[in-house]
Amino acid sequence: MPLLPEHALFMAPMVDLSHVAYQELVRSFTGCDLVYSEMLNARIVPDENPRTSVYLKWTRLDDLIVQIAGNDPARMRDSAARLDALSPFGIDVNMGCWLKKVTCHGWGAGLMKDPSRAGAVVEAVRKVVNRPLSVKMRIGYSPDRRAMLDFADMLVDAGIDFLVLHARTVQDGMSRRARWEYIAALKEHVKVPVVGNGDVVTPADALDMFQKTGCDGVMVGRQALVKPWIFRDIRALLAGHEPPAPPDLKGVMLHLLDLLSGHFPPDVALKRFKTAMVWLSQNLAFGHHLAKGVSREKTLDGARACIADAFERGIT
Ligand SMILES: Cc1cc2nc3c(=O)[nH]c(=O)nc-3n(C[C@H](O)[C@H](O)[C@H](O)COP(=O)(O)O)c2cc1C
């Protein structure tokens, strides 16, 4: 059986956002094959209490890839072993996060600076992971194609099953357009499946990425926060149909609020809802007013009322 479904679609790992409630929201629209968790800190995963943790939370595991971040092979192995025992679809090692607060510890994309440590991490994790193991990486510190391919070869030799490439360098951060030509180069070079990531904004972009790069899967990050139904629309386009009309946005916002309050303590749910509203409100011409209004609310009921009021008054 192939490792990934044909034209596999993925929701990207996103700190504070790709949590259980957003996963549920995305699943409710269908079309997304595999969802990534937010990155989990390998220093805390081995000791985290699943009954009280706001991170170790899920409703489904068969389509979930849990991402771990760290650079200590033993800690990464222990985290991976604990998560593997829960039977998710897969485990991912974060080698793509470019933020200084992460790379300065040699984590995330920091591992791309130290290939021997990156290899040691993957080898340690591979020993305890009995399911698909992926690495989400960037191009590297500079747009050096050969260096990217050598790094990918090293990961494949260390035992990974597929690769996700966020097609930017570390220096690029989140600016400039993603360099899809590196996804094509990686796909042509490695024998494992390649998932492309970066700047899929519309369903047509996803089709374009499949066509232009030959990638096996497409991962969507920010637009899955703005339009959690985007995977349904990509699926429609892949099948040759027009995407359906967008869902009722107010309903989507309130559904997310309900999901959050069902899964998290009220303070965490409210904080996470405020973070999500920054993205969901981008569907509205004046959505920043609504996001700002919600950000001032002190309770979940207040946030609910703020949204209801905004839509009632048509000031969105
Ligand atoms: C708010 C936010 C949080 C992110 N957190 C993570 C993370 O935890 N792990 C990771 O590998 N990438 C993380 N990323 C990067 C995304 O997974 C993705 O690679 C990036 O947004 C590019 O894809 P896009 O153009 O579809 O958004 C994050 C991105 C954003 C915007």
The ligand as an SDF file (V2000), in Angstrom:
LIG
                    3D

 31 33  0  0  0  0  0  0  0  0999 V2000
    1.6370   30.9860   13.1360 C   0  0  0  0  0  0  0  0  0  0  0  0
    2.5560   29.9650   12.5180 C   0  0  0  0  0  0  0  0  0  0  0  0
    3.0880   28.9590   13.3090 C   0  0  0  0  0  0  0  0  0  0  0  0
    3.9450   27.9950   12.7420 C   0  0  0  0  0  0  0  0  0  0  0  0
    4.4030   26.9660   13.5200 N   0  0  0  0  0  0  0  0  0  0  0  0
    5.1300   25.9550   12.9400 C   0  0  0  0  0  0  0  0  0  0  0  0
    5.4720   24.7800   13.6720 C   0  0  0  0  0  0  0  0  0  0  0  0
    5.1050   24.6060   14.8520 O   0  0  0  0  0  0  0  0  0  0  0  0
    6.2320   23.8430   13.0490 N   0  0  0  0  0  0  0  0  0  0  0  0
    6.6290   23.9740   11.7330 C   0  0  0  0  0  0  0  0  0  0  0  0
    7.3030   23.0870   11.2100 O   0  0  0  0  0  0  0  0  0  0  0  0
    6.2840   25.0610   11.0120 N   0  0  0  0  0  0  0  0  0  0  0  0
    5.5190   26.0220   11.5740 C   0  0  0  0  0  0  0  0  0  0  0  0
    5.1030   27.0850   10.8140 N   0  0  0  0  0  0  0  0  0  0  0  0
    5.3990   27.1110    9.3630 C   0  0  0  0  0  0  0  0  0  0  0  0
    4.2220   26.4510    8.5720 C   0  0  0  0  0  0  0  0  0  0  0  0
    4.0830   25.0970    8.9350 O   0  0  0  0  0  0  0  0  0  0  0  0
    4.4550   26.5560    7.0520 C   0  0  0  0  0  0  0  0  0  0  0  0
    5.6560   25.9090    6.7410 O   0  0  0  0  0  0  0  0  0  0  0  0
    4.5280   28.0150    6.5750 C   0  0  0  0  0  0  0  0  0  0  0  0
    3.4700   28.7780    7.1110 O   0  0  0  0  0  0  0  0  0  0  0  0
    4.5050   28.0920    5.0390 C   0  0  0  0  0  0  0  0  0  0  0  0
    3.3260   27.5430    4.5260 O   0  0  0  0  0  0  0  0  0  0  0  0
    2.1030   28.4980    4.0290 P   0  0  0  0  0  0  0  0  0  0  0  0
    2.6560   29.4200    2.9870 O   0  0  0  0  0  0  0  0  0  0  0  0
    1.0720   27.5440    3.4810 O   0  0  0  0  0  0  0  0  0  0  0  0
    1.6150   29.2440    5.2210 O   0  0  0  0  0  0  0  0  0  0  0  0
    4.2800   28.0670   11.3580 C   0  0  0  0  0  0  0  0  0  0  0  0
    3.7380   29.1010   10.5900 C   0  0  0  0  0  0  0  0  0  0  0  0
    2.8780   30.0280   11.1320 C   0  0  0  0  0  0  0  0  0  0  0  0
    2.2960   31.1110   10.2540 C   0  0  0  0  0  0  0  0  0  0  0  0
  1  2  1  0
  2  3  1  0
  2 30  2  0
  3  4  2  0
  4  5  1  0
  4 28  1  0
  5  6  2  0
  6  7  1  0
  6 13  1  0
  7  8  2  0
  7  9  1  0
  9 10  1  0
 10 11  2  0
 10 12  1  0
 12 13  2  0
 13 14  1  0
 14 15  1  0
 14 28  1  0
 15 16  1  0
 16 17  1  0
 16 18  1  0
 18 19  1  0
 18 20  1  0
 20 21  1  0
 20 22  1  0
 22 23  1  0
 23 24  1  0
 24 25  2  0
 24 26  1  0
 24 27  1  0
 28 29  2  0
 29 30  1  0
 30 31  1  0
M  END
$$$$
